[in-house]
């Protein structure tokens, strides 16, 4: 069946497997309860993966080699040296390159017969709905609540199931939302927690094996949703603690009002690097506080004071709270947390900016 609409590609559903494909997927075809019919469903599926980082890299590798027919990869980030210990698609020669575009190149080497497209930007309320229209299943492996809620709400509006995974230090969680009228992300977490209590791998760190473990669980859920094999983690939250080898599962129910979403939340306006320069020219007293790690600042910066987020509270006396402040980091996440941490003390205007435009 040819897919039409806003998508830039179309495909034809495969009704039989070629001999070479049967050789490649031989172990799937021999698997009781799976077989050729499940493999054909995989070949006809279109999956969009949001984030080509620690979770996205191994997840994409297994979706490609499982035989998902068409993959989209959304990520506007570039590869940094700090990514390499867990983002296993990339190597040192890829530093500074687009994650999504590099991922496509590497994945094509694994399975050249799969259609893969890179979207080298980040999701926002203006682009997300048209993009989600092109895919059957959404997979979210990002590291911030704003994107998770945006993905959830767009999936409700477009009636798309989505698989979600999240990691931090030695722990992780996983679930499938909006699947066959099941519970949504907001049924589990009605509102985002305050930014100052949110943490990410960039702040807390993460053991490199954790995203690989969780990504394989996520890939398994995607395969379940597509093929109908097994029990889907809909209405269930899987918690994993790899330090103590603990797996726990909790059930949660649908809250009907959370299915009534008609509009998307609006993004916080974020200054670009050029926007920062322009603003500081007009407002020379503005303090630029770069809350990235010191090694990130040394690699590249646009000036200002470098106060890594994890030292902000003990070094806050270096900031004049009566003058305008711009908090800048790679993508805006750490800047938001910095703003929340000092919100009771700052008297002047506060703006956010990101290095990655």
Secondary structure, DSSP 8 states (H G I E B T S, - for coil): ----SS-S-------S--HHHHHHTHHHHTSTTTHHHHHHHHHH-EEEEE--SHHHHHHHHHHHHHT-SEEEEE---B--GGGTTT-TT--GGGTTSBHHHHHHHHHHHH-TTSEEEEE-S---TTTHHHHHTT-SEEEE--S-HHHHHHHHHHHHHHT-EEEEEEEEBTEEEEEEESSTT---HHHH-SS---GGG---HHHH-B-HHHHHHHHHHHHHHHHHHHH--S---BTEEEEEETTTTEEEEEE----GGGG---S-------B-HHHHHHHHHH-TT-EEEE-S-HHHHHHS--SSEE--GGGTTTSGGGS-TTS-EEEEESSSHHHHHHHHHTTTT--S-EEEEES--
